[in-house]
């Protein structure tokens, strides 16, 4: 959005159409970029729950699925819990 606005000189309505969002969202993103130099607010708390899986868990699940792509979810859970 920032590049569309500053470098390509598109209007908020054009950007909203390209990004499939509202004009208000475009203006919010541009305001955050102006205030913080990025499109997220540094001073807000992250939303949602913290992730339960660590990167090692995700890599293990990925290797299990590579070795056995037809593995059912419950079998995958059992493998992960056993480790």
C-alpha positions as CSV (number, residue, x, y, z in Angstrom):
1,X,0.0,0.0,0.0
2,X,2.8,2.4,0.9
3,X,4.5,1.8,-2.5
4,X,1.3,2.2,-4.3
5,X,0.7,5.5,-2.5
6,X,4.1,7.1,-2.6
7,X,5.8,5.7,-5.6
8,X,2.9,4.9,-8.0
9,X,0.7,7.8,-6.8
10,X,-2.5,5.7,-6.7
11,X,-5.5,7.0,-4.8
12,X,-6.9,5.4,-1.7
13,X,-9.8,4.0,-3.6
14,X,-7.5,2.4,-6.2
15,X,-5.3,0.9,-3.5
16,X,-8.4,-0.4,-1.6
17,X,-9.5,-2.1,-4.9
18,X,-6.1,-3.6,-5.4
19,X,-5.8,-4.8,-1.8
20,X,-9.4,-5.8,-1.5
21,X,-10.0,-3.7,1.6
22,X,-11.7,-0.5,2.6
23,X,-10.5,3.1,2.1
24,X,-10.3,3.4,5.9
25,X,-7.9,0.4,6.1
26,X,-5.6,2.1,3.5
27,X,-5.6,5.3,5.5
28,X,-4.8,3.4,8.7
29,X,-1.9,1.6,7.1
30,X,-0.5,4.9,5.7
31,X,-0.9,6.6,9.1
32,X,1.0,3.8,10.8
33,X,3.7,4.0,8.2
34,X,3.9,7.8,8.7
35,X,4.0,7.5,12.5
36,X,6.2,4.4,13.1
37,X,8.0,3.9,9.8
38,X,6.3,0.5,9.4
39,X,2.7,-0.7,9.0
40,X,2.2,-2.1,12.5
41,X,1.9,-0.3,15.7
42,X,5.0,-1.0,17.9
43,X,3.1,-0.1,21.1
44,X,0.2,-2.5,20.9
45,X,0.1,-6.0,22.3
46,X,-0.1,-8.9,19.9
47,X,-3.5,-10.3,19.4
48,X,-4.5,-13.9,20.1
49,X,-2.9,-16.6,22.1
50,X,0.8,-17.4,22.1
51,X,1.9,-20.2,19.9
52,X,2.1,-23.6,21.6
53,X,4.3,-25.2,19.0
54,X,8.0,-24.3,18.8
55,X,9.9,-24.3,15.5
56,X,11.4,-27.7,16.4
57,X,7.9,-29.2,16.8
58,X,6.8,-27.8,13.4
59,X,9.9,-29.2,11.7
60,X,9.2,-32.6,13.3
61,X,5.6,-32.6,12.1
62,X,6.9,-31.6,8.6
63,X,9.3,-34.5,8.5
64,X,6.6,-36.9,9.7
65,X,4.3,-35.8,6.9
66,X,7.1,-36.0,4.3
67,X,7.8,-39.5,5.4
68,X,4.1,-40.5,5.5
69,X,1.8,-38.1,3.7
70,X,-1.3,-40.2,4.4
71,X,-0.9,-39.9,8.2
72,X,-4.1,-39.1,10.0
73,X,-4.3,-36.1,12.4
74,X,-4.8,-38.3,15.5
75,X,-1.7,-40.4,14.5
76,X,0.3,-37.2,14.0
77,X,-0.8,-36.0,17.5
78,X,0.2,-39.4,19.0
79,X,3.7,-39.2,17.4
80,X,4.1,-35.6,18.6
81,X,3.0,-36.4,22.2
82,X,5.3,-39.4,22.3
83,X,8.3,-37.2,21.6
